[in-house]
């Protein structure tokens, strides 16, 4: 945190960001003032030391695989999902307007409120953000997973088309 901001008020209000919190024997002596400097902005999980080995292992794995290789692999999956969405008549964001790890697909108003539940029923998980379906594939996503997503989207869209005719 830049020097000029170190006296600011943190967004997260937690006990470990308070002055004196390093003295565990006095934690019941609550204080309103914060740790000095940037420590006041630490997250509450800072004291969960059991998380550190997991974080180290994850960072080592990222280093071994390489960020560029991970991005390339995810871009392939994201491109496949975009192609599926486009083939179903949806409007995926073009590749120059998305990251390799995330895809937004514009949704028709008629399916927006029920698409997340319909996908979850097929073990496909996504989030609706405004008028967009937000898809963020992971490295473990397979071609079969993309096919399952395609089938679920097709079912949801076909039921939507049937509803609009009636």
N, C-alpha and C positions, 0 to 999 in steps of 0.2 A: 504494500500500500504506500503510495507516494507520501512523503513526509508531511506535506501540507494537509493531508486528509486524516492523519492519525489521531486527531482529537474528535473525529466524527462519532455519530451515534450508529452502532451496528444495527443491521436489519434483524438479525437473529438475536433474541434476548435469552441468553442461557447462563447458567451458574458459572461455567468455567471461563467465561469472558469477564467476570467480575474481579476486581482487585482482591487479592488475598486468597483466591480460590486454590492456589497451589498448596495451601496449608489445610489439608483435609481434616485436621482435628478442629478446625474453626469454621467449618462450612455452615454451621447453624447461625453464625454471626453474619447475617446477610448484609451486603454492602451494595449501594447504588452505583458507586464509581466503577469504572472499567479497568481492565488490565492496561498497562501502559503501551503506547505505540500500536503496532498493527495486531497484536495479540487479541485486542478487543473484537476483532472481526473473525476470529476463528469460529468454526462450527462447533456445536455441542458434542459431536462425536469425536473430538480430538482426543479425549481420554479413553476411547475404546481401543486399547492397545492390541487387542486380538485381531483387529482389522488390518493392522500394518503388514503382517506377513502376506495376507491376501492381496493387498495393494502392491506390494513388492513383486509377488509372483505374476500379477497381471501386467505390471509394467515390463518385467523381464520377457514375458510372452510377446507383448507388443513389439519390443525391441527385436526379438528373434524373428518374428513374422515380417516385420517392416510395415510401417504405416501405408506406404505406397501400394504394397501388395494387397493389404487388407482393403484399401479403397478400391483397387481394381476388381477384386473379387466381389465386393458389395455392389459396385457399379454394374457388373454383369447381371446380378440378381435383380437389381432395381430396373435395369433396362428390360429384362424379361417381363417383370410385372407391368411396366409401362406399356409394353407391346400388347399384353393381355388386356389391359384396361382399354386401350385404343380400339382393339378388335371388338370389344363389347360395346363400343359407341361412347365410352367415357372420354374425358379430356384430361390426360395426364400432363403435368408440367413438362415442358421440353427439357432435354438433358442439360442445356446451357443455363437453366434457371433452377437447378437442384444440385444438391450434394450427392456424392456417390452412395451414401448410406440412407438417404431418405427421399421419399417421393410423395408429392401431393397430387391427388386426383380430384378434379372438380366433380361434384356430385349433383345429380338432378334433385330439385327440392323434394320430390315425392319419395325418395328413399333415404334422405339424410337422417331422419329421426330413428330409423330402424336398421340401418346397415351394420352398425357395430355389433348389435345383438345377433343379427343374421350371420355375420362372419364368425363371431365367437362360437355359435352353434356348430360351425364346421371346423373348430379349432384353429381359426385364423384370427389374429388379434391386430386391431388397428384402432385409430382414434379419429374422431370427427373434430375438425378445427374449422369453425365457420362453415363455409361451403365446400371444404376440402376433406377428403379422406387422407389421413396421414399414415403412410406405410413406412416402416423402418426395419427392413430385413436384417437379420444377423448372419454371421458366417455359417451357422449350422443349417440355414434354409436350403432345401434341396429342390430339384426340379419337380419332384412329387408334391412338395409343399406349394410351389407356384401353381401346379395343376389344381390342387385342392382349392386354392384361392380363386382361380379362374372359374371353377365349377360353382363355388359359393356365390361369387359375383354374378354369374350368369343366372343362377336360380333367383337371387334377389331382384335382379333387373327384370327377369321374365315375369315374376309375380307382380312387379310394379307395372309392367306393360299391360298385364291382364286386368289390373285394378283400374287403369286409366281408360280402358275400353268399355268397362261396364258402367 
